Amino acid sequence: METSKVSKLNRPIIITVSAVFLLVLLLSYFCPLITDDLHFKFIWNGFNAKAGSEVRVGSIADIIESAKNYYQYSGGRVVCHTVVFAMVNLPKWVFAVFNAAMFCTAGLLIHGHILEKTRKKSDLTLAFIYLSMFFLLPVWGDSILWMSGSVNYLWPGTAILWAIYLIDKEDNSKKNLYLSCIAVLIASSTNEIAGGMLSIILILRMIFWKKKPFSYFYMVLFCVIPGVGLVLSAPGNKNRMQLVDGHASVGLTDVFKTAYGYLGSYFSWASLILFVIFAVLFYLIFKKSKVCELINPMTVTIACTLGACALGFSGVVIQRALFTVIFPLLIPFWSLSSYFLYTMDAPHRSKAVTASLGLLTVFSLATQEFMVGASLALLAVLYLLINTLAKGRLSTKHTRSKKRDIILVSILSAAVVFESVMFFLDVSKYDSYIEQTAAAMKEGDGEKVSELRPNKQLGSSFFPVEGTIVSDYSVSWIYEYYVVNGGK
């Protein structure tokens, strides 16, 4: 009897995870190799291909040599790039399986942050979480499907979610401490800002959240140091900055200018996520909550926003870099969505929604994201109008019927299917481009190679934008892999 009940409760989760795993598996498997993927098939020896003299990776020793060269000449993300060197030289299905598993794991970690009593309000909560991951995460194809991109963004992002999950878990056992140390060490080793973000979360939790002893936070904080040190002390960072980002050093003015650009994109990409988070923040302020009651639910948001500012030290705005600071926002977004939907009383809720839309509008306009600001301002006007017509009252009963959930999931799922179909059409176009370009290269027709470069608008947001930006760097590796190596 008990076993049957558990099976029935888990069925929606099993179906959801299985469906998402299969879809991401297919998208990952059929996503073409682009730019860096081709580069990583060869022992790392610099950025541009030396036609005919590049050596293919063929052993573990070659992967180790490539990792050493990468750290020395190209940058500190050696942990991620070592994984890329291995994955890109294995059968494609290996990457596809790992990538789909990573995406599904991330959704389950976000789901684990939601209070059990809230999760029980709908059997489709996990489905909504995965759908939000399809629609709310930035530069989807570059960060989740493109092999080099996913290993540098989705996979480290999942490690960050795992670390936050363990930090927030009310478990003072040694096992949780050791796992937290491992998770924080791994996440901090993956990129330049992960360690800083986790440090902010740990420090704020240590000050305002009394569920764990200080010794736990000190030990886990210590594990940030070697990870950050590994990334930031790489000799190749300066070389990459000059060759890839286009400048030898970054001055204070450049930092502020780039941080300003990142914040504009941050508020643009994450406006819907931040709307819910800010609404809850204003609600708590209007309720005259204590400082700890304000800081605790905003800890991850504070860390992510400061992380977006820290991206300014790169000196160049790259949209996919925002994935690292927006992905963790799904934790407070889903944790606080339940509070937003089921807990707020009408008067304070109304003020909180208005204030949230107003603040996001101001941020968007201040960072010159005018279309986003205009959309938010319009939403604020419509909200105030509806609220006025309802005589200033919003129902405190925010029950959501099962039928309504099914309809909403069906509509959003249909949109995901449509995007997936368009993705495969884009893959077909890209494959055609590669075939024609390789043929033109074999004939030595440089003019035709230039004419063939993709310049059409993508049909699917799932397809990597990187695949349509074909630089001389990209062309050199297309030549090396498809012409010199025969595409094998």
Secondary structure, DSSP 8 states (H G I E B T S, - for coil): -HHHHHHHHHHHHHHHHHHHHHHHHHHHHHS---THHHHTTB----SS--TTT--B--SHHHHHHHHHHHHHHT-S-HHHHHHHHHHTTS-HHHHHHHHHHHHHHHHHHHHHTS-HHHHTT-TTHHHHHHHHHHHSSSSHIIIIISHHHHHHTHHHHHHHHHHHHHHHS---SHHHHHHHHHHHHHHHTTSTTHHHHHHHHHHHHHHH-TTS-HHHHHHHHHTHHHHHHHHHT-THHHHHHHHTSS-S---HHHHHHHHHHHHHHHHHHTHHHHHHHHHHHHHHHHTT--HHHHHHHHHHHHHHHHHHHHGGGGSS--GGGGHHHHGGGHHHHHHHHHHHHHT--HHHHHHHHHHHHHHHHHHHHHTT-HHHHHHHHHHHHHHHHHHHHTTT---S-----HHHHHHHHHHHHHHHHHHHHHHHHHHHHHHHHHHHHHHHHHTT-HHHHHHHS--S--S-TTS-GGGG---HHHHHHHIIIIIISTT-
